[in-house]
Amino acid sequence: MRVLRTPDDRFHDLPDFGYPPRYADVPDPDGGSLRMAYVEAGPADGPVVLLLHGEPSWSFLYRTVMPVLADAGLRAIAPDLVGFGRSDKPADPADHSYARHVEWVRALVFDVLDLRDVTLVGQDWGGLIGLRLVAEQPDRFARVVAANTGLPTGDVAMPEVWWQFRQAVERAPVLDVARFVHSGCRNKLSTDILAAYDAPFPDESYKAGPRAMPGLVPTRPDDPASEANRAAWQALTQAPQPFLVAFSDGDPITGPMAPILRRTMAGAAGLDHPTIAGAGHFLQEDAGGELGAVIARFVKS
């Protein structure tokens, strides 16, 4: 596995993201290791909130959520997925698989950080990965916040808008990561914020992760991840952990999942599920403070 590492100077002067990076090694499939990055805020002994980002963003996405959680006495931890942010980047798209991403995050948060009584916050791929972890290691989790995400099995067709996104990623000769993030927001992003989303990727050779992820979403019943995701659905629908569905009102890709999660997850029963108004797919960008307040109230309750 050929692995690239983004130079540190690409991350200087990030707007409102002064959290010092922390690093840990996780095993790679070839017997070596990959370096994963994460940031955290709040008291070290506070209740843990695990913030998982998706495609094609990184932990920077949570920069306005983290201070709200920290001010509420919570320990917010935001990793960068392998291939994203400050984490190591396998250079071949074939080095990325759904199972590997689940295992890399599991190794970081459980084997290295030994997190317990975790509140998962998963958006986009952060939910596809995080919900698998909840299903497979439920004793580590106290509650779940699903925010513009899902857990596809390939048994139900993906929406046309998602196929358009996948095709755009596959066909783009130069993958404009910042533009893709911007297109998933309701708010206009400033040039320094757009630059921060481009920062992890000095050139096209660093973008195997963003290139690969759309193709890893199960779209047919015999996808390599379908069986594991079906098993996860079965476990999650019976899991006792409180399950909050906190979607925005402006995400055409994952929006239809919100009523399904509210209806099928046992832990969702009896909860007041918020809809975050005026926000797109990347609701952390459009309404990060509001999302942080929703999470803090949920944990405190």
Disulfide bonds with the S-S distance in Angstrom:
none
